[in-house]
Amino acid sequence: MTALLLQQLKKRRKALGLKQSDMMMRIGVSRQQYQRLEAKGNPRLDTLELIAKGLNGELMLIPQEKLGAVIAVLESVETEQKSGQKLPDQIIAREKKSLPDDPWQDLLEDEP
């Protein structure tokens, strides 16, 4: 699990066009420290929060039974954005909500 998380951090950093040395200005760690973390680190929660913010991201705890739904939504938005298609109104409305205001955005509602 840790290896997957570290791969995701690296992928996100590269997607933003950032070098490991850029993380010093964003989160206050040296290139060497960040390089070690990305390669084989086991970051503490507060370090992960700091890195997430530095990568314009958020940490979230997603219930295992909802993981497939979250991944499907993220993949559909990513595919539509890449193809230049207009996002469906439901997704646009969901994205307008602020994650801090509603971090689960109806993912936990099991009742009709």
Gaussian input, Z-matrix of N, CA and C with variables (Angstrom, degrees):
# hf/3-21g

backbone

0 1
 N
 C     1     B1
 C     2     B2     1     A1
 N     3     B3     2     A2     1     D1
 C     4     B4     3     A3     2     D2
 C     5     B5     4     A4     3     D3
 N     6     B6     5     A5     4     D4
 C     7     B7     6     A6     5     D5
 C     8     B8     7     A7     6     D6
 N     9     B9     8     A8     7     D7
 C    10    B10     9     A9     8     D8
 C    11    B11    10    A10     9     D9
 N    12    B12    11    A11    10    D10
 C    13    B13    12    A12    11    D11
 C    14    B14    13    A13    12    D12
 N    15    B15    14    A14    13    D13
 C    16    B16    15    A15    14    D14
 C    17    B17    16    A16    15    D15
 N    18    B18    17    A17    16    D16
 C    19    B19    18    A18    17    D17
 C    20    B20    19    A19    18    D18
 N    21    B21    20    A20    19    D19
 C    22    B22    21    A21    20    D20
 C    23    B23    22    A22    21    D21
 N    24    B24    23    A23    22    D22
 C    25    B25    24    A24    23    D23
 C    26    B26    25    A25    24    D24
 N    27    B27    26    A26    25    D25
 C    28    B28    27    A27    26    D26
 C    29    B29    28    A28    27    D27
 N    30    B30    29    A29    28    D28
 C    31    B31    30    A30    29    D29
 C    32    B32    31    A31    30    D30
 N    33    B33    32    A32    31    D31
 C    34    B34    33    A33    32    D32
 C    35    B35    34    A34    33    D33
 N    36    B36    35    A35    34    D34
 C    37    B37    36    A36    35    D35
 C    38    B38    37    A37    36    D36
 N    39    B39    38    A38    37    D37
 C    40    B40    39    A39    38    D38
 C    41    B41    40    A40    39    D39
 N    42    B42    41    A41    40    D40
 C    43    B43    42    A42    41    D41
 C    44    B44    43    A43    42    D42
 N    45    B45    44    A44    43    D43
 C    46    B46    45    A45    44    D44
 C    47    B47    46    A46    45    D45
 N    48    B48    47    A47    46    D46
 C    49    B49    48    A48    47    D47
 C    50    B50    49    A49    48    D48
 N    51    B51    50    A50    49    D49
 C    52    B52    51    A51    50    D50
 C    53    B53    52    A52    51    D51
 N    54    B54    53    A53    52    D52
 C    55    B55    54    A54    53    D53
 C    56    B56    55    A55    54    D54
 N    57    B57    56    A56    55    D55
 C    58    B58    57    A57    56    D56
 C    59    B59    58    A58    57    D57
 N    60    B60    59    A59    58    D58
 C    61    B61    60    A60    59    D59
 C    62    B62    61    A61    60    D60
 N    63    B63    62    A62    61    D61
 C    64    B64    63    A63    62    D62
 C    65    B65    64    A64    63    D63
 N    66    B66    65    A65    64    D64
 C    67    B67    66    A66    65    D65
 C    68    B68    67    A67    66    D66
 N    69    B69    68    A68    67    D67
 C    70    B70    69    A69    68    D68
 C    71    B71    70    A70    69    D69
 N    72    B72    71    A71    70    D70
 C    73    B73    72    A72    71    D71
 C    74    B74    73    A73    72    D72
 N    75    B75    74    A74    73    D73
 C    76    B76    75    A75    74    D74
 C    77    B77    76    A76    75    D75
 N    78    B78    77    A77    76    D76
 C    79    B79    78    A78    77    D77
 C    80    B80    79    A79    78    D78
 N    81    B81    80    A80    79    D79
 C    82    B82    81    A81    80    D80
 C    83    B83    82    A82    81    D81
 N    84    B84    83    A83    82    D82
 C    85    B85    84    A84    83    D83
 C    86    B86    85    A85    84    D84
 N    87    B87    86    A86    85    D85
 C    88    B88    87    A87    86    D86
 C    89    B89    88    A88    87    D87
 N    90    B90    89    A89    88    D88
 C    91    B91    90    A90    89    D89
 C    92    B92    91    A91    90    D90
 N    93    B93    92    A92    91    D91
 C    94    B94    93    A93    92    D92
 C    95    B95    94    A94    93    D93
 N    96    B96    95    A95    94    D94
 C    97    B97    96    A96    95    D95
 C    98    B98    97    A97    96    D96
 N    99    B99    98    A98    97    D97
 C   100   B100    99    A99    98    D98
 C   101   B101   100   A100    99    D99
 N   102   B102   101   A101   100   D100
 C   103   B103   102   A102   101   D101
 C   104   B104   103   A103   102   D102
 N   105   B105   104   A104   103   D103
 C   106   B106   105   A105   104   D104
 C   107   B107   106   A106   105   D105
 N   108   B108   107   A107   106   D106
 C   109   B109   108   A108   107   D107
 C   110   B110   109   A109   108   D108
 N   111   B111   110   A110   109   D109
 C   112   B112   111   A111   110   D110
 C   113   B113   112   A112   111   D111
 N   114   B114   113   A113   112   D112
 C   115   B115   114   A114   113   D113
 C   116   B116   115   A115   114   D114
 N   117   B117   116   A116   115   D115
 C   118   B118   117   A117   116   D116
 C   119   B119   118   A118   117   D117
 N   120   B120   119   A119   118   D118
 C   121   B121   120   A120   119   D119
 C   122   B122   121   A121   120   D120
 N   123   B123   122   A122   121   D121
 C   124   B124   123   A123   122   D122
 C   125   B125   124   A124   123   D123
 N   126   B126   125   A125   124   D124
 C   127   B127   126   A126   125   D125
 C   128   B128   127   A127   126   D126
 N   129   B129   128   A128   127   D127
 C   130   B130   129   A129   128   D128
 C   131   B131   130   A130   129   D129
 N   132   B132   131   A131   130   D130
 C   133   B133   132   A132   131   D131
 C   134   B134   133   A133   132   D132
 N   135   B135   134   A134   133   D133
 C   136   B136   135   A135   134   D134
 C   137   B137   136   A136   135   D135
 N   138   B138   137   A137   136   D136
 C   139   B139   138   A138   137   D137
 C   140   B140   139   A139   138   D138
 N   141   B141   140   A140   139   D139
 C   142   B142   141   A141   140   D140
 C   143   B143   142   A142   141   D141
 N   144   B144   143   A143   142   D142
 C   145   B145   144   A144   143   D143
 C   146   B146   145   A145   144   D144
 N   147   B147   146   A146   145   D145
 C   148   B148   147   A147   146   D146
 C   149   B149   148   A148   147   D147
 N   150   B150   149   A149   148   D148
 C   151   B151   150   A150   149   D149
 C   152   B152   151   A151   150   D150
 N   153   B153   152   A152   151   D151
 C   154   B154   153   A153   152   D152
 C   155   B155   154   A154   153   D153
 N   156   B156   155   A155   154   D154
 C   157   B157   156   A156   155   D155
 C   158   B158   157   A157   156   D156
 N   159   B159   158   A158   157   D157
 C   160   B160   159   A159   158   D158
 C   161   B161   160   A160   159   D159
 N   162   B162   161   A161   160   D160
 C   163   B163   162   A162   161   D161
 C   164   B164   163   A163   162   D162
 N   165   B165   164   A164   163   D163
 C   166   B166   165   A165   164   D164
 C   167   B167   166   A166   165   D165
 N   168   B168   167   A167   166   D166
 C   169   B169   168   A168   167   D167
 C   170   B170   169   A169   168   D168
 N   171   B171   170   A170   169   D169
 C   172   B172   171   A171   170   D170
 C   173   B173   172   A172   171   D171
 N   174   B174   173   A173   172   D172
 C   175   B175   174   A174   173   D173
 C   176   B176   175   A175   174   D174
 N   177   B177   176   A176   175   D175
 C   178   B178   177   A177   176   D176
 C   179   B179   178   A178   177   D177
 N   180   B180   179   A179   178   D178
 C   181   B181   180   A180   179   D179
 C   182   B182   181   A181   180   D180
 N   183   B183   182   A182   181   D181
 C   184   B184   183   A183   182   D182
 C   185   B185   184   A184   183   D183
 N   186   B186   185   A185   184   D184
 C   187   B187   186   A186   185   D185
 C   188   B188   187   A187   186   D186
 N   189   B189   188   A188   187   D187
 C   190   B190   189   A189   188   D188
 C   191   B191   190   A190   189   D189
 N   192   B192   191   A191   190   D190
 C   193   B193   192   A192   191   D191
 C   194   B194   193   A193   192   D192
 N   195   B195   194   A194   193   D193
 C   196   B196   195   A195   194   D194
 C   197   B197   196   A196   195   D195
 N   198   B198   197   A197   196   D196
 C   199   B199   198   A198   197   D197
 C   200   B200   199   A199   198   D198
 N   201   B201   200   A200   199   D199
 C   202   B202   201   A201   200   D200
 C   203   B203   202   A202   201   D201
 N   204   B204   203   A203   202   D202
 C   205   B205   204   A204   203   D203
 C   206   B206   205   A205   204   D204
 N   207   B207   206   A206   205   D205
 C   208   B208   207   A207   206   D206
 C   209   B209   208   A208   207   D207
 N   210   B210   209   A209   208   D208
 C   211   B211   210   A210   209   D209
 C   212   B212   211   A211   210   D210
 N   213   B213   212   A212   211   D211
 C   214   B214   213   A213   212   D212
 C   215   B215   214   A214   213   D213
 N   216   B216   215   A215   214   D214
 C   217   B217   216   A216   215   D215
 C   218   B218   217   A217   216   D216
 N   219   B219   218   A218   217   D217
 C   220   B220   219   A219   218   D218
 C   221   B221   220   A220   219   D219
 N   222   B222   221   A221   220   D220
 C   223   B223   222   A222   221   D221
 C   224   B224   223   A223   222   D222
 N   225   B225   224   A224   223   D223
 C   226   B226   225   A225   224   D224
 C   227   B227   226   A226   225   D225
 N   228   B228   227   A227   226   D226
 C   229   B229   228   A228   227   D227
 C   230   B230   229   A229   228   D228
 N   231   B231   230   A230   229   D229
 C   232   B232   231   A231   230   D230
 C   233   B233   232   A232   231   D231
 N   234   B234   233   A233   232   D232
 C   235   B235   234   A234   233   D233
 C   236   B236   235   A235   234   D234
 N   237   B237   236   A236   235   D235
 C   238   B238   237   A237   236   D236
 C   239   B239   238   A238   237   D237
 N   240   B240   239   A239   238   D238
 C   241   B241   240   A240   239   D239
 C   242   B242   241   A241   240   D240
 N   243   B243   242   A242   241   D241
 C   244   B244   243   A243   242   D242
 C   245   B245   244   A244   243   D243
 N   246   B246   245   A245   244   D244
 C   247   B247   246   A246   245   D245
 C   248   B248   247   A247   246   D246
 N   249   B249   248   A248   247   D247
 C   250   B250   249   A249   248   D248
 C   251   B251   250   A250   249   D249
 N   252   B252   251   A251   250   D250
 C   253   B253   252   A252   251   D251
 C   254   B254   253   A253   252   D252
 N   255   B255   254   A254   253   D253
 C   256   B256   255   A255   254   D254
 C   257   B257   256   A256   255   D255
 N   258   B258   257   A257   256   D256
 C   259   B259   258   A258   257   D257
 C   260   B260   259   A259   258   D258
 N   261   B261   260   A260   259   D259
 C   262   B262   261   A261   260   D260
 C   263   B263   262   A262   261   D261
 N   264   B264   263   A263   262   D262
 C   265   B265   264   A264   263   D263
 C   266   B266   265   A265   264   D264
 N   267   B267   266   A266   265   D265
 C   268   B268   267   A267   266   D266
 C   269   B269   268   A268   267   D267
 N   270   B270   269   A269   268   D268
 C   271   B271   270   A270   269   D269
 C   272   B272   271   A271   270   D270
 N   273   B273   272   A272   271   D271
 C   274   B274   273   A273   272   D272
 C   275   B275   274   A274   273   D273
 N   276   B276   275   A275   274   D274
 C   277   B277   276   A276   275   D275
 C   278   B278   277   A277   276   D276
 N   279   B279   278   A278   277   D277
 C   280   B280   279   A279   278   D278
 C   281   B281   280   A280   279   D279
 N   282   B282   281   A281   280   D280
 C   283   B283   282   A282   281   D281
 C   284   B284   283   A283   282   D282
 N   285   B285   284   A284   283   D283
 C   286   B286   285   A285   284   D284
 C   287   B287   286   A286   285   D285
 N   288   B288   287   A287   286   D286
 C   289   B289   288   A288   287   D287
 C   290   B290   289   A289   288   D288
 N   291   B291   290   A290   289   D289
 C   292   B292   291   A291   290   D290
 C   293   B293   292   A292   291   D291
 N   294   B294   293   A293   292   D292
 C   295   B295   294   A294   293   D293
 C   296   B296   295   A295   294   D294
 N   297   B297   296   A296   295   D295
 C   298   B298   297   A297   296   D296
 C   299   B299   298   A298   297   D297
 N   300   B300   299   A299   298   D298
 C   301   B301   300   A300   299   D299
 C   302   B302   301   A301   300   D300
 N   303   B303   302   A302   301   D301
 C   304   B304   303   A303   302   D302
 C   305   B305   304   A304   303   D303
 N   306   B306   305   A305   304   D304
 C   307   B307   306   A306   305   D305
 C   308   B308   307   A307   306   D306
 N   309   B309   308   A308   307   D307
 C   310   B310   309   A309   308   D308
 C   311   B311   310   A310   309   D309
 N   312   B312   311   A311   310   D310
 C   313   B313   312   A312   311   D311
 C   314   B314   313   A313   312   D312
 N   315   B315   314   A314   313   D313
 C   316   B316   315   A315   314   D314
 C   317   B317   316   A316   315   D315
 N   318   B318   317   A317   316   D316
 C   319   B319   318   A318   317   D317
 C   320   B320   319   A319   318   D318
 N   321   B321   320   A320   319   D319
 C   322   B322   321   A321   320   D320
 C   323   B323   322   A322   321   D321
 N   324   B324   323   A323   322   D322
 C   325   B325   324   A324   323   D323
 C   326   B326   325   A325   324   D324
 N   327   B327   326   A326   325   D325
 C   328   B328   327   A327   326   D326
 C   329   B329   328   A328   327   D327
 N   330   B330   329   A329   328   D328
 C   331   B331   330   A330   329   D329
 C   332   B332   331   A331   330   D330
 N   333   B333   332   A332   331   D331
 C   334   B334   333   A333   332   D332
 C   335   B335   334   A334   333   D333

   B1=1.4421
   B2=1.5330
   B3=1.3217
   B4=1.4626
   B5=1.5178
   B6=1.3404
   B7=1.4668
   B8=1.5242
   B9=1.3261
   B10=1.4618
   B11=1.5290
   B12=1.3115
   B13=1.4579
   B14=1.5286
   B15=1.3186
   B16=1.4624
   B17=1.5312
   B18=1.3344
   B19=1.4689
   B20=1.5213
   B21=1.3193
   B22=1.4584
   B23=1.5257
   B24=1.3292
   B25=1.4670
   B26=1.5259
   B27=1.3259
   B28=1.4650
   B29=1.5283
   B30=1.3261
   B31=1.4695
   B32=1.5326
   B33=1.3140
   B34=1.4704
   B35=1.5313
   B36=1.3347
   B37=1.4641
   B38=1.5198
   B39=1.3228
   B40=1.4685
   B41=1.5239
   B42=1.3303
   B43=1.4666
   B44=1.5276
   B45=1.3185
   B46=1.4657
   B47=1.5260
   B48=1.3349
   B49=1.4613
   B50=1.5196
   B51=1.3250
   B52=1.4587
   B53=1.5247
   B54=1.3238
   B55=1.4557
   B56=1.5178
   B57=1.3262
   B58=1.4634
   B59=1.5276
   B60=1.3121
   B61=1.4623
   B62=1.5290
   B63=1.3384
   B64=1.4663
   B65=1.5248
   B66=1.3150
   B67=1.4596
   B68=1.5280
   B69=1.3262
   B70=1.4646
   B71=1.5282
   B72=1.3129
   B73=1.4672
   B74=1.5252
   B75=1.3110
   B76=1.4630
   B77=1.5225
   B78=1.3468
   B79=1.4663
   B80=1.5185
   B81=1.3295
   B82=1.4536
   B83=1.5107
   B84=1.3300
   B85=1.4658
   B86=1.5221
   B87=1.3151
   B88=1.4622
   B89=1.5279
   B90=1.3174
   B91=1.4675
   B92=1.5213
   B93=1.3337
   B94=1.4621
   B95=1.5292
   B96=1.3278
   B97=1.4641
   B98=1.5242
   B99=1.3301
   B100=1.4607
   B101=1.5267
   B102=1.3285
   B103=1.4615
   B104=1.5330
   B105=1.3372
   B106=1.4645
   B107=1.5209
   B108=1.3264
   B109=1.4591
   B110=1.5260
   B111=1.3293
   B112=1.4634
   B113=1.5279
   B114=1.3224
   B115=1.4594
   B116=1.5356
   B117=1.3011
   B118=1.4639
   B119=1.5110
   B120=1.2870
   B121=1.4573
   B122=1.5101
   B123=1.3093
   B124=1.4497
   B125=1.5266
   B126=1.3412
   B127=1.4664
   B128=1.5208
   B129=1.3247
   B130=1.4601
   B131=1.5284
   B132=1.3095
   B133=1.4576
   B134=1.5203
   B135=1.3332
   B136=1.4629
   B137=1.5272
   B138=1.3302
   B139=1.4626
   B140=1.5213
   B141=1.3264
   B142=1.4679
   B143=1.5235
   B144=1.3282
   B145=1.4681
   B146=1.5192
   B147=1.3019
   B148=1.4594
   B149=1.5327
   B150=1.3223
   B151=1.4662
   B152=1.5244
   B153=1.3273
   B154=1.4651
   B155=1.5227
   B156=1.3036
   B157=1.4644
   B158=1.5248
   B159=1.3305
   B160=1.4553
   B161=1.5205
   B162=1.3260
   B163=1.4637
   B164=1.5302
   B165=1.3286
   B166=1.4666
   B167=1.5278
   B168=1.3144
   B169=1.4556
   B170=1.5163
   B171=1.3066
   B172=1.4596
   B173=1.5173
   B174=1.3160
   B175=1.4563
   B176=1.5176
   B177=1.3217
   B178=1.4596
   B179=1.5138
   B180=1.3078
   B181=1.4468
   B182=1.5215
   B183=1.3185
   B184=1.4588
   B185=1.5200
   B186=1.3168
   B187=1.4603
   B188=1.5320
   B189=1.3117
   B190=1.4675
   B191=1.5270
   B192=1.3256
   B193=1.4621
   B194=1.5334
   B195=1.3222
   B196=1.4632
   B197=1.5279
   B198=1.3172
   B199=1.4583
   B200=1.5268
   B201=1.3205
   B202=1.4659
   B203=1.5194
   B204=1.3264
   B205=1.4691
   B206=1.5209
   B207=1.3263
   B208=1.4654
   B209=1.5258
   B210=1.3136
   B211=1.4649
   B212=1.5237
   B213=1.3288
   B214=1.4671
   B215=1.5241
   B216=1.3180
   B217=1.4592
   B218=1.5252
   B219=1.3202
   B220=1.4677
   B221=1.5248
   B222=1.3195
   B223=1.4618
   B224=1.5235
   B225=1.3274
   B226=1.4605
   B227=1.5245
   B228=1.3195
   B229=1.4591
   B230=1.5243
   B231=1.3295
   B232=1.4626
   B233=1.5350
   B234=1.3142
   B235=1.4657
   B236=1.5135
   B237=1.3230
   B238=1.4575
   B239=1.5215
   B240=1.3087
   B241=1.4599
   B242=1.5274
   B243=1.3260
   B244=1.4637
   B245=1.5174
   B246=1.3279
   B247=1.4624
   B248=1.5232
   B249=1.3231
   B250=1.4606
   B251=1.5125
   B252=1.3373
   B253=1.4592
   B254=1.5199
   B255=1.3196
   B256=1.4601
   B257=1.5270
   B258=1.3150
   B259=1.4515
   B260=1.5214
   B261=1.3325
   B262=1.4638
   B263=1.5203
   B264=1.3352
   B265=1.4591
   B266=1.5251
   B267=1.3427
   B268=1.4618
   B269=1.5325
   B270=1.3230
   B271=1.4608
   B272=1.5162
   B273=1.3283
   B274=1.4651
   B275=1.5285
   B276=1.3272
   B277=1.4619
   B278=1.5187
   B279=1.3169
   B280=1.4524
   B281=1.5208
   B282=1.3437
   B283=1.4583
   B284=1.5191
   B285=1.3343
   B286=1.4601
   B287=1.5178
   B288=1.3425
   B289=1.4555
   B290=1.5195
   B291=1.2750
   B292=1.4530
   B293=1.5230
   B294=1.3302
   B295=1.4543
   B296=1.5267
   B297=1.3376
   B298=1.4577
   B299=1.5286
   B300=1.3480
   B301=1.4560
   B302=1.5235
   B303=1.3179
   B304=1.4554
   B305=1.5271
   B306=1.3510
   B307=1.4530
   B308=1.5209
   B309=1.3082
   B310=1.4655
   B311=1.5252
   B312=1.2923
   B313=1.4555
   B314=1.5333
   B315=1.2987
   B316=1.4688
   B317=1.5243
   B318=1.3074
   B319=1.4601
   B320=1.5140
   B321=1.3143
   B322=1.4441
   B323=1.5112
   B324=1.3185
   B325=1.4604
   B326=1.5102
   B327=1.3290
   B328=1.4553
   B329=1.5170
   B330=1.3115
   B331=1.4493
   B332=1.5146
   B333=1.3315
   B334=1.4837
   B335=1.4980
   A1=110.74
   A2=116.28
   A3=119.28
   A4=110.56
   A5=116.81
   A6=120.24
   A7=110.48
   A8=118.07
   A9=121.76
   A10=110.40
   A11=116.94
   A12=121.09
   A13=110.80
   A14=116.78
   A15=120.56
   A16=111.06
   A17=116.58
   A18=120.36
   A19=110.59
   A20=117.01
   A21=120.98
   A22=111.07
   A23=116.97
   A24=120.10
   A25=110.43
   A26=115.69
   A27=120.39
   A28=110.67
   A29=116.08
   A30=120.59
   A31=110.54
   A32=116.57
   A33=120.65
   A34=110.67
   A35=116.51
   A36=120.36
   A37=110.55
   A38=115.81
   A39=119.93
   A40=111.26
   A41=117.22
   A42=120.85
   A43=111.11
   A44=116.21
   A45=120.80
   A46=111.94
   A47=116.01
   A48=120.27
   A49=113.22
   A50=115.95
   A51=120.64
   A52=111.35
   A53=115.63
   A54=122.40
   A55=107.59
   A56=115.71
   A57=118.68
   A58=110.54
   A59=117.69
   A60=120.51
   A61=112.09
   A62=117.58
   A63=120.61
   A64=112.02
   A65=116.57
   A66=120.13
   A67=111.61
   A68=117.13
   A69=119.59
   A70=110.59
   A71=116.21
   A72=120.14
   A73=111.49
   A74=116.95
   A75=120.07
   A76=113.30
   A77=116.92
   A78=118.80
   A79=113.73
   A80=117.66
   A81=120.02
   A82=116.42
   A83=117.76
   A84=120.19
   A85=108.41
   A86=116.03
   A87=119.93
   A88=110.08
   A89=115.71
   A90=120.97
   A91=110.18
   A92=116.54
   A93=120.33
   A94=111.55
   A95=115.98
   A96=119.20
   A97=110.96
   A98=115.76
   A99=119.23
   A100=110.55
   A101=116.74
   A102=120.90
   A103=110.45
   A104=117.06
   A105=120.78
   A106=110.87
   A107=116.00
   A108=120.14
   A109=110.33
   A110=117.15
   A111=121.30
   A112=111.56
   A113=117.12
   A114=121.20
   A115=112.45
   A116=117.50
   A117=118.87
   A118=113.02
   A119=116.89
   A120=120.60
   A121=113.97
   A122=113.72
   A123=122.88
   A124=105.94
   A125=115.47
   A126=119.43
   A127=113.14
   A128=114.25
   A129=120.66
   A130=108.20
   A131=115.83
   A132=121.02
   A133=111.90
   A134=117.86
   A135=119.19
   A136=111.21
   A137=117.96
   A138=121.31
   A139=109.78
   A140=116.89
   A141=120.25
   A142=111.35
   A143=116.92
   A144=120.23
   A145=110.82
   A146=116.36
   A147=121.98
   A148=110.86
   A149=116.22
   A150=120.75
   A151=110.33
   A152=117.17
   A153=120.56
   A154=110.82
   A155=116.92
   A156=120.34
   A157=110.75
   A158=117.06
   A159=121.44
   A160=112.90
   A161=115.93
   A162=121.56
   A163=111.68
   A164=116.10
   A165=122.07
   A166=111.36
   A167=115.63
   A168=120.99
   A169=111.37
   A170=115.09
   A171=123.19
   A172=108.39
   A173=116.50
   A174=121.28
   A175=108.18
   A176=115.65
   A177=119.78
   A178=109.24
   A179=116.27
   A180=122.35
   A181=106.35
   A182=115.86
   A183=120.55
   A184=108.13
   A185=117.47
   A186=119.15
   A187=110.13
   A188=116.58
   A189=122.24
   A190=111.77
   A191=116.40
   A192=118.95
   A193=112.65
   A194=117.62
   A195=121.42
   A196=112.61
   A197=117.78
   A198=121.60
   A199=111.79
   A200=117.96
   A201=121.12
   A202=112.06
   A203=116.78
   A204=120.93
   A205=110.63
   A206=116.99
   A207=120.86
   A208=109.70
   A209=116.74
   A210=120.72
   A211=110.64
   A212=117.73
   A213=121.39
   A214=111.32
   A215=117.22
   A216=120.60
   A217=110.43
   A218=116.32
   A219=119.82
   A220=111.58
   A221=117.13
   A222=120.39
   A223=111.66
   A224=117.81
   A225=119.61
   A226=111.06
   A227=117.12
   A228=120.61
   A229=109.59
   A230=116.83
   A231=121.03
   A232=111.25
   A233=117.24
   A234=121.58
   A235=110.77
   A236=117.33
   A237=120.88
   A238=111.66
   A239=116.87
   A240=119.84
   A241=110.28
   A242=117.85
   A243=121.29
   A244=111.56
   A245=116.30
   A246=119.58
   A247=112.15
   A248=117.22
   A249=121.12
   A250=113.54
   A251=116.92
   A252=120.17
   A253=109.82
   A254=114.69
   A255=120.26
   A256=108.47
   A257=116.07
   A258=120.50
   A259=110.36
   A260=117.13
   A261=119.66
   A262=110.59
   A263=115.95
   A264=121.70
   A265=112.22
   A266=117.45
   A267=120.84
   A268=110.43
   A269=117.65
   A270=120.91
   A271=110.00
   A272=117.40
   A273=120.70
   A274=109.67
   A275=117.22
   A276=120.81
   A277=110.48
   A278=117.65
   A279=122.05
   A280=110.42
   A281=117.23
   A282=120.82
   A283=112.25
   A284=117.63
   A285=120.57
   A286=111.27
   A287=116.52
   A288=119.63
   A289=107.91
   A290=115.68
   A291=120.40
   A292=109.29
   A293=117.84
   A294=121.00
   A295=112.67
   A296=118.91
   A297=116.86
   A298=113.01
   A299=117.47
   A300=120.88
   A301=111.80
   A302=116.90
   A303=122.04
   A304=109.40
   A305=118.03
   A306=120.16
   A307=114.54
   A308=118.73
   A309=119.80
   A310=111.57
   A311=117.77
   A312=123.81
   A313=112.87
   A314=115.28
   A315=123.63
   A316=114.12
   A317=119.99
   A318=120.57
   A319=112.66
   A320=117.86
   A321=120.11
   A322=113.68
   A323=117.62
   A324=120.26
   A325=110.06
   A326=115.80
   A327=121.47
   A328=111.09
   A329=116.67
   A330=120.36
   A331=110.71
   A332=117.86
   A333=120.47
   A334=112.64
   D1=-42.36
   D2=-179.61
   D3=-62.21
   D4=-41.36
   D5=-179.89
   D6=-61.01
   D7=-40.72
   D8=179.04
   D9=-63.92
   D10=-42.56
   D11=178.61
   D12=-62.19
   D13=-44.44
   D14=179.71
   D15=-63.95
   D16=-37.33
   D17=176.31
   D18=-64.09
   D19=-39.15
   D20=179.44
   D21=-66.45
   D22=-38.97
   D23=177.38
   D24=-62.21
   D25=-45.10
   D26=-179.89
   D27=-63.75
   D28=-43.70
   D29=179.88
   D30=-61.78
   D31=-43.01
   D32=-179.57
   D33=-65.47
   D34=-43.56
   D35=178.84
   D36=-58.82
   D37=-45.73
   D38=-179.69
   D39=-66.66
   D40=-37.60
   D41=178.68
   D42=-62.39
   D43=-30.45
   D44=177.57
   D45=-84.19
   D46=-2.28
   D47=179.51
   D48=73.53
   D49=28.72
   D50=-177.68
   D51=-102.25
   D52=146.72
   D53=172.83
   D54=-95.38
   D55=162.52
   D56=177.58
   D57=-58.80
   D58=-35.27
   D59=179.91
   D60=-67.38
   D61=-23.38
   D62=177.69
   D63=-68.14
   D64=-21.59
   D65=-176.96
   D66=-68.90
   D67=-21.67
   D68=177.66
   D69=-60.00
   D70=-45.56
   D71=-179.94
   D72=-72.21
   D73=-30.14
   D74=-175.94
   D75=-82.56
   D76=-38.02
   D77=-175.59
   D78=-129.52
   D79=-3.68
   D80=174.32
   D81=82.62
   D82=24.51
   D83=174.43
   D84=-117.36
   D85=150.57
   D86=-178.87
   D87=-70.26
   D88=162.92
   D89=177.34
   D90=-58.46
   D91=-40.98
   D92=-179.06
   D93=-64.25
   D94=-43.13
   D95=178.21
   D96=-62.73
   D97=-45.14
   D98=-178.68
   D99=-67.22
   D100=-38.62
   D101=178.98
   D102=-60.89
   D103=-44.48
   D104=177.74
   D105=-62.07
   D106=-42.15
   D107=-179.25
   D108=-62.19
   D109=-47.13
   D110=-178.91
   D111=-65.77
   D112=-33.19
   D113=-175.69
   D114=-77.94
   D115=-45.23
   D116=-174.64
   D117=-156.77
   D118=23.95
   D119=-174.53
   D120=-75.21
   D121=167.20
   D122=173.67
   D123=-135.59
   D124=75.30
   D125=-171.01
   D126=-67.14
   D127=148.14
   D128=173.69
   D129=-73.98
   D130=163.95
   D131=-178.14
   D132=-60.06
   D133=-43.09
   D134=-179.73
   D135=-65.51
   D136=-31.98
   D137=176.28
   D138=-69.09
   D139=-41.41
   D140=177.74
   D141=-61.81
   D142=-41.02
   D143=177.53
   D144=-61.32
   D145=-42.72
   D146=179.16
   D147=-63.18
   D148=-44.97
   D149=179.08
   D150=-64.74
   D151=-43.14
   D152=179.15
   D153=-57.45
   D154=-45.78
   D155=178.51
   D156=-63.65
   D157=-40.01
   D158=178.36
   D159=-64.74
   D160=-24.63
   D161=178.62
   D162=-102.21
   D163=18.93
   D164=-179.33
   D165=54.21
   D166=46.24
   D167=-178.38
   D168=-131.70
   D169=-179.94
   D170=178.15
   D171=-135.26
   D172=143.87
   D173=171.35
   D174=-87.86
   D175=136.95
   D176=178.33
   D177=-140.07
   D178=145.51
   D179=172.29
   D180=-98.26
   D181=116.29
   D182=-177.07
   D183=-109.78
   D184=123.75
   D185=177.41
   D186=-57.63
   D187=137.97
   D188=-176.48
   D189=-52.62
   D190=-40.33
   D191=-177.08
   D192=-70.88
   D193=-14.22
   D194=178.48
   D195=-103.83
   D196=-2.57
   D197=-175.67
   D198=-59.77
   D199=-43.06
   D200=179.29
   D201=-59.69
   D202=-40.77
   D203=179.82
   D204=-66.43
   D205=-41.04
   D206=179.99
   D207=-64.77
   D208=-46.32
   D209=179.79
   D210=-61.75
   D211=-42.04
   D212=179.47
   D213=-61.16
   D214=-43.40
   D215=179.15
   D216=-63.94
   D217=-46.69
   D218=-179.67
   D219=-62.25
   D220=-42.64
   D221=179.71
   D222=-66.68
   D223=-38.16
   D224=-179.86
   D225=-67.49
   D226=-39.42
   D227=178.13
   D228=-65.87
   D229=-44.40
   D230=-179.69
   D231=-62.66
   D232=-43.97
   D233=179.29
   D234=-62.99
   D235=-44.34
   D236=-179.13
   D237=-67.30
   D238=-36.57
   D239=178.66
   D240=-68.04
   D241=-39.84
   D242=179.77
   D243=-66.75
   D244=-37.12
   D245=-177.05
   D246=-83.64
   D247=-7.71
   D248=179.26
   D249=78.73
   D250=9.18
   D251=178.85
   D252=-72.66
   D253=153.91
   D254=176.65
   D255=-72.45
   D256=135.72
   D257=179.10
   D258=-71.78
   D259=140.07
   D260=176.85
   D261=-59.19
   D262=148.42
   D263=-177.55
   D264=-54.99
   D265=-37.33
   D266=-178.46
   D267=-63.24
   D268=-42.05
   D269=179.98
   D270=-70.23
   D271=-40.35
   D272=178.66
   D273=-60.78
   D274=-44.85
   D275=179.35
   D276=-62.47
   D277=-39.64
   D278=179.17
   D279=-65.13
   D280=-40.81
   D281=-179.15
   D282=-69.98
   D283=-25.24
   D284=179.64
   D285=-70.72
   D286=-25.54
   D287=176.76
   D288=-69.35
   D289=140.74
   D290=177.82
   D291=-79.13
   D292=129.79
   D293=178.86
   D294=-55.58
   D295=-43.53
   D296=177.99
   D297=-61.75
   D298=-30.31
   D299=178.64
   D300=-73.73
   D301=-37.94
   D302=-176.98
   D303=-144.95
   D304=74.25
   D305=-173.54
   D306=-63.86
   D307=-23.83
   D308=-178.36
   D309=-93.78
   D310=-17.46
   D311=177.38
   D312=36.93
   D313=59.49
   D314=174.62
   D315=69.36
   D316=9.32
   D317=-179.55
   D318=-74.88
   D319=-21.63
   D320=-177.12
   D321=-97.01
   D322=-4.24
   D323=-178.75
   D324=-76.51
   D325=115.58
   D326=178.59
   D327=-102.25
   D328=-13.28
   D329=-178.23
   D330=-87.66
   D331=147.51
   D332=179.06
   D333=-67.84

